[in-house]
Amino acid sequence: MHDAFFISRRKLLAGGALAPAAALLGGPARAADFPTRTITVISPFPPGGLNDTSARAVARALQAELGKNAIVENRPGGGTMIALEHLSRQAPDGHTLLICGDTNMAVMPHLQPNLSFSLEKDFAPITLLVSAPAVLVVRPSLAVKSVQDLVALAKAQPGKLSYASAGNATPPHMIAEQFKSRAGLAISHVPFKGASEGLTNVLGDHVDLMFVDLATASAQVKANKVRALAVSTAKRSKLLPDVPTIAESGLPGFEGRAWQGVITRQGTPADVILVLNRAIVAGMQRPEIGGVYDSQGAELVTSTPEQFAAMIADERAKAGRLIQQAGIKLG
């Protein structure tokens, strides 16, 4: 979605956008002195999983490019709000970063208005980091082999089919609601406590279908334990190259994905944000750092701070429309 926002690995390398971060040290004094201490990269989730992977990759990128220590701090809980509240109380000097995502930056502003901080005003975007597709899977005994078959069955039996999610307002829920809206379907939502639990119920023939991240589902798909109908992104996944996109399967232009990026405190000097952006983007081009996403079916997609800010605003507006239309609530 909105490819103009993103800077691909190839374009960055070819276009010379990856000037060494050290070259910025001739700029304003604040950038020349940065960093003055260890940089902390917060993951609002426990160790393990894509968000934690991103935090560790960003810390390695910063160390490689800036030559200073960067550590990862896991602050799970509260639907990521504990970590975000912590970031909102840090000094706006660029030494504390956080791996954000579509749920907390685009979805939660519409569902959690009474926080002690503002999801819209208290954080400064640094760069988009990664885009992750979901794969549409169906239970083994469901007699459909394509998206077209699924749509036909759901329309013939409105309200009978059900879909699993990793919980209310999570990417699997939002993507499924987007799919229902585009295809004009009536399918019941069954939320679970996580993607793995939802997928287990699809595998066990208890729920009919699910949009689930590739890292969770690819092994079961390849082992033919669950049937994959399509991936949600605009192009096919390298992990499942034979599985078509939803756009190829009768819903042109459809795209749903999870994404992650890097933010810091609002008020951080622009020149410091630029140092951080260029260091992260350059460091993530190193195969031993950015290549960590290849096995998870996710794509490294970096950006400028301005591009990331524009993307967040666009995603937030779209999420708001979908939440209102589908009547999505927390709990």
Buried (B, 14 or more C-beta within 10 A) or exposed (E): BEEEBBBBBEEBEEEEBBEEBEEBEEBBEBBEEBBEEEBBBBBBBEEEBBBBBBBBBBBBBBBBBBEBEBBBBBBBEEBBBEBBBBBBEBEBBBBBBBBBBBBBBBBBBBBBEEBEBEBEEBBBBBBBBBBBBBBBBBBBEBEBEBBBBBBEBBEEEEEEBBBBBBBBBBBBBBBBBBBBEBBEBEBEBBBBEBBEEBBBBBBEEEBBBBBBBBBBBBEBBEEEBBBBBBBBBBEBBEBBEEBBBBBBBBBEEBBBBBBBBBBBBBEBBEBBBBBBBBBBBBBBBBEEBBEBBEEBBBBBBBBBBEBBBBBBBBBBEBBBEBBEEBEBEEE
